[in-house]
Amino acid sequence: MTALGAVLMSLAAVGVILRRRVLVAVALGVAAGVPSSAGIVVVQPVPIFACVGAVAGVALFLRPVSDGRPRALSLLSAFLAWSLVWTALAPWVFAGVPVLTPRGGVERQLSALTPLDYTTTNFAQAVILLAAVCATAFLLRSGTAQLALAVAAWVGITTSLVRVGLRQIGLDVLAPVLDTLQTYYANTDSRWRGVFNEPSELAAFATGATVYAVVRAARSDRPGERLAHGALASGGATLLLGSASGTALVAAAIILGIASVLLLARFVTSGGRGAPWIVASVIVAAIAGLLFGDVLVEPTVDLLQAKIGSKSHTARSGADAVGLDVLWSTHGFGAGLGGNRSSSFIVTLLSTVGVIGTSLFAWVLASAVRSGSRVPTALPAVAALLAIVVAKAVAVPDLGTPLLWLLLSASTTTALVRSRSVGSIPCDGVEWAGPGSGTSPSRTSRATPSTSPAWSPTHPRPSRPSRP
């Protein structure tokens, strides 16, 4: 067990023992902020988020919350069941199909693909997915997803900035604590990776966290909260620039394009409401372009020229082509979790869990986005969820990305809480006043009129018998 794993797993275990689910949520958030670290080592290192997710699964099993199951969780259970069953069958059904194994190196394997067979990676990816679903189910049922998401965003951004500063002065004292999961970590002087194993992973995390912080700041009515999330967004944008990642560049272009279309559509449908702000934004953008255009455009062009035709671009394109071949060779069923690793998240999903699994996961995402978009406090999580899916579709294939699962649960949790007739979720002696409410937990009795089912509108107080 690593030092960081011992701390976070102990914190989550204390939360289970003391029935304080907030502690488990905090441990999940911290683990999601440092996802490239190991929690324990059993034959091979196990991601720290998977370790804490397993503890969250135990907490959910010991004290289940029986106040309804959101639709996204039912769909997620179906996706999990299909993925696990097919992972157990695929290497036997389609044995020998040429694939790219996750641990073989893309460039080396492109010239000599590996025949599909059972490997330890199949089991490892199945365990990671199971732990991620357990963590999601815990956050959904306990109503602490927004807390875990906020912790993850702050921990990931601030810790990465601190580590970048330490590496710049040649004093990377955090390496023995953080670099415990992968056998290879990208160490370059020109590109930042923060607490992640490579710059593209940092870019994907920073994309989601930055969008979350921007939307959170824009929708906040409190000056202090707006300032704090503005600072978080600035830190995330700084990490995006420092990563010098093609993933960040392409994802940012797509996200800005979609955001522009949505703002224009909202402007038209609202009859021109907000026109002064839009005009002011255009003027500010134009002035910034005139003053800093060369500073921004030149590095962007250099990055594009460096990426197009490079070994990395060729390898990623080849990996996606192999993934589509695997999908075709398996008749649309895929090679199972861990059976193939392409560059794009979408292609990797198709080549591993097939059309059925990909459709189920897309249904989960659509359900979360649809339910979360109906609740204003869920919009930051929904926007960040869409942003990180775009970034992963470019060049981050891992299904077990912790921030993805926290955003998924946060988008769904808030909508679930809004749909209940009870205004808050009792969490074993800690009443959380709704995810995203910005309030801190407070001690309360489970038998108060605001939380007890006996006093809720769905269970009305029995009327007194009338006197004869």
N, C-alpha and C positions, 0 to 999 in steps of 0.2 A: 504494500500500500504506500502510495506517495504521500508526502507531507500535506500537499493541498487536498488530496483525496481524503486523508484522515480528518482534516478540519471540516470539510463540507459534509462528508458522510456522517460525522459525529453530530454536526449541527442539525442535519435532517433527522437523525435518529432521536435526538433530544426532543425535536418537535413531535415525533411520533409518540414517544413515551409520555410527554407532558400534554399531549393533545393540543399542541399549538401549531396549527397548519401554516401559519405565517412564517415560522422558522423553516419549514420545508420549502415554501415558495422562495424564500430568500436564498436558500442553498441552491435551488434550481436556477435562479437568476444569476448567481455568481458563477456557477458551472457553465451556463450558457455564454457568459462573458469571456471565459477562457476555455474554449472548446477544444483547443489543440493540446490539452494536457491530459495526462492519464490519472485515473483514480486508483486503480489497482492493477497488478500484473499477474494474470493467470494464463500461463503459456505465452500469451502476448498481451501488450498493454490494452486496457479497457478504457475508453473515453470517460472522462470524469462526469459528463452529463448523463451518460448511461448508468453509471454507478448511483448517482443521486436519484435518477429516474426510477431505479429499482427500489430504492427506499421509499419513494413516493407511492409506488405500486403497493408496497406493504402497508403503508398508511391508509390507502384507499380500501384495501382488503380488510383491515382490522376494524375500521370505522367508516363504512360506506355511507354516503349521503343519499337518501332515498326520496329526493324531491324532484324527480323528473330527469330524463336523459335528453340532451339536445340532439337534433337530427344529425348534426355533423359527427357526433360521437358514435352513433349507430353506423353511419357510413364508414367511419374510420375503423370500426371493429370489423366490418366486412372487408375492407382493404387489407387489414392486418391478417385476417384469416386466409384470404386468397394468397397473399404474399408468402406466408409461412408454408402453406400446403404446397404451393407450386415450387418453392425453393427446395423442398424435400423431394420432389418428383422430377424436376426439369433436368438435372444432370444425368438421371437414369433414362429418361425418355429421349433426350436429344444428345446422348453421349457422343463426344467426338466433334461436335460443331465448333468451328474455329472461333475463338473469342479472345478478348483482351482481358487478362486477369488484372485485378487492381494492384497487385504487388510485383508485377513483372516489368514495369517500365514501358511507357507507350512507344517511344522511338525504337527501342530494341525489338518489341513484339510486332511492330507493323510489318517487318520483313519476314517474320516467322510466328504466326499466330499460335495460340495454345489451344489444344483440344479441350472441349468442355468436360469437366469431371468434378467429382466432389472434392472440395477443399475446405480448409479451416475458415476461409473468408466467407463461405456460405453461412456457417454457423455464427460467425462474428457479426455479419450484417443483419442476420435475423434477430440476434440478441439486442443490437443497437436499435433496430426498429421497434421491438417489443418494449424496450425501456422508454423510448420516446413516446410511444402511445400511452404507456402507464403515466408518464409525467403529464401528458396532455389531458388524460382523463382525470388525474388528480386536480389539476388547475381548473378544469371545467366544472367539476363537481364541488370544489371548495370555494370558488369565486375569488381566487388569489392570482389569477393570470396577469392582471394589470400590474400588480406589485412585482411579480417575477420579471415581466417584460421591462419595466422601468429599471430594475436592478441590473439586468443584463445589459441594457443600453449604456448605462452609466459606467459599469465595470469594464465593459469591452472597450469603450472609447477612451476613458481616462487611463486605464492600465496600458493600452497601446501607446497613447501619447507619452506616458512616463517612460515606457520601455524604449521608444524611439529616441527620446532625449538621452537616456543612459547609453544607448548604443552609439549615439553620435559622439559622445565623449570617451568611448571605449571602456565603459564600465557596465557591462551587461550582467549585473548581479542576479537578475531574475531568471536567467537561463536554466540553472539547475532545478528551479521550482516549476517553471512553465513548460520547458521543452522536454517533456517526458513521454510523449505519445508516439510520435513518428520516428522512423529511423533516419529520415532526411528532413532538414529544415533549410529553406532558402536563406542564405546569408549573403546579401549584397549591400554595397555601400550606397548605391544610387536609388534603390527601391525599398520602401518600408514594408514590413510585414507585421509589426506590432506583436501581439501575443498569439498570432496565428502561424501556421507552418509555411505559408507562402503569400505573396502579395495579392493574388487573386482572391484568396479566402478573406483577407482583410478588406478588400474592395467590396465583396458581397455583403459582409457584415456592416461596413460603414454605410453602404447604400441604404440598407433597411433602417439602420439606426438614425441616419440623417433625415430621411423622409419622415420617420416617426417623430423626431424632434421638431422638424419644421411645421408639420401639421399641428402638433401639440401646442407649439408656441403661437401659431396663427389663431387657434381656437380658444386660447386661454384668456380669461378676463382679469387675471391677477398679474400685476406688473412683475412681481418676484418670480412667479412661475414662468412667465413669458421670457424673462431675462435668463433664467436658468436653462430653459430648453433652447433658447437662442444660442447660448454658449455651447451646449451639447451639439447642436447642429453645426456650429463653426468648427468644433473639434472633429466631427465626422467628415466634414468637407475637407479639412486639412489632411486627414488620413487618406481620403480618396485621391487627392493630388499627390501625396507622397508615395502612394502605392504604385503610381505610374502604370496602372494596369489597363490593358485593353478591355477587360471585363467592365471596369468602371466607366470607361469612355463610351462603349456601346450602350451599356445599361442607362447611363445618364442621358444619352441622346434619345433613347426610346421613352424614358420616363418624362423628360421635358416635353417631348412631342405629344404624348398622351395628355399630360397636364394642360398643355396649351389648348388642345382640342376641347377638353372638358370645361375649361374656363370660358372659352368662346361660346360653347353650347349653353352654359349657364347664363352667360351675359345676354344671349339672344332670347332664351326662354323666359328670363326675368324681366324682359322689356327694357333692357339697358340699365338695370340697377347696378350700382358700383362703378359707373363709367369714370368718375373722377379718379378713383384708385387705379383703374386700369390704365388710364392716360398717364398718370403720374409714374406708374411702374414702367411703362414703355419709355418715357422720357429718361428715367433713371438708368434703364438698361442701355439706351442709346448713348448717354453720356459716358457710362462705364465702358461701353465698347470703343468709343473714341479715345478715351484716356488709357485704357489697359488692354486694348484689342491685341496689340502686338505681343504683349506678355502672355496672353491666354492662347492666342491662335498658334503662335510658333511652336510651343511645346506640344500642342495637340497634333499639329501636322507632323512634327518629328516622331511622335509616338505612333501615329498611323503608318508612317513610312517604315518605322522599325518593326512593326508587327506584321504588316502585310508581306508575305513571302518569307518570313523568318522560320526557323526550325520549329519554334513553338506553334506558330500558326499552322504550319504543314502537319505537325503531329496531331493537333487538336482536330483539324479537318479530317485527317485520316482516321482518327478514333471514332468520330461521328459516322463516317462511312462504314466502318466495321460494325458499329452498333446497328445500323439499318440493315446490314447484311445478316446479322444475328437475328433480328426480328423476322426477316424473310425466311431464313433457314429454319426457324422454329415455328413457322406458320402463324406468327402473330402472338405466340404464347410467351416468348422470352426465355432467357436462360436461368432465371431464378436470381434472388438477391445474392450479390457477390459473384455472379456468373460472368458478368461483363462490365467494363467500365469505359464509357465514352467520355467526351468532353462536356457535352451539353446535358443538363439535368433532364430535359424532356427525352432526349435520345436514350439516355441511360435508363430511365423509367421504362420506356418501350422495349428496350433490349433485355431487361431483367424480369419485370412482372407483366410484360406484354400489353396488349391492347386492353384486356380486361382490367388489370391492375391500374394502368394509367387512367382509364375512364373512371374507375372508382375514386382515385385520388383527385382527379379533376372535379368530380362531383363534390368531394369533401371541400375543396377550395371554393367552389362556386357557392355551396351552402353557407360557408363561413362568411364570404364576402357579401352575399345577399342579406343574411341576418344582421351582420355588423353594420352594413351601410344604412340600416334603418334607425340606428341609435347614434346620436351625435358624439357621445363619449367614446365610441368604438372606432370612429373614422381614422384617428392616427394609426391604430393597429391595422386596419384594413388597407390603408394606403401603403404602409410599410410592408405588409404581406405581399401585395401586388408588386412592389418594387423589388423585394428580394427574390421573388419568383422570376422576374425579368432578368435579374443579375445571374441567377443560377442557370437560367435557360441559355445564357451566353457561354459560360465556361466553368460552372461549379457544379459537378454532378452528384455530390453526396446527398443521399436521402436523409441522413441523420443530422443535418445541420440544426443545431439546437435553436437558433433564433427563429427558424422557420416554424418550429413547433410551438414556440411561445407566442408568436404572432397569430398562428392559427387558433390557439386556445383563447388568446385575448380578444380576437375578433368575434368569437362565438360566445364567450362568457358574458360579455356586457349585454349582448342581445338576450341571452337567456335570463339574466337578472331582470332586465326591463320587462320581459314577458310574464314574470311571476307577479302575483298579486301582493306578495310580501315584499316590503321595501328593502330588506337587507338579508344577508345570508349569515346565519349563525354558524360559527366555525369553532365549536368546542370551547366556549367561554370567551371567544374573541369575535366581536361583531365588526365585520368589514362593511363600511357604509357604501357598498357598490363599487365595482372596479372602475378605475379612472376617476373616482370622485375627488381624489386629491386629499382625502382626509386620512388620518392615521387611525390604526386600530384602537379600539377602546374596550375595556372590560365591561361586560354586561351579563346579565342573567339570561339563561335560555328560556326562562318562564315569563319574560316581560311581554306586555301586550303587543309590542312591535315585532317580536320574533317567534313567539310560540304559535304553532299551528292551531291551538285551541282558540286563539283570539284573531286569527287571520280572516280575511273576507271569504276565503274558500271553506273555512270551518267556522261559521258564525256562532256567536254565543247563543246558547239556547234561551228562548224567551221564557220569562217567568209565567207560571200559570195564573190565569186571572181568578180573582176572588169570586165566589158565588154570590 
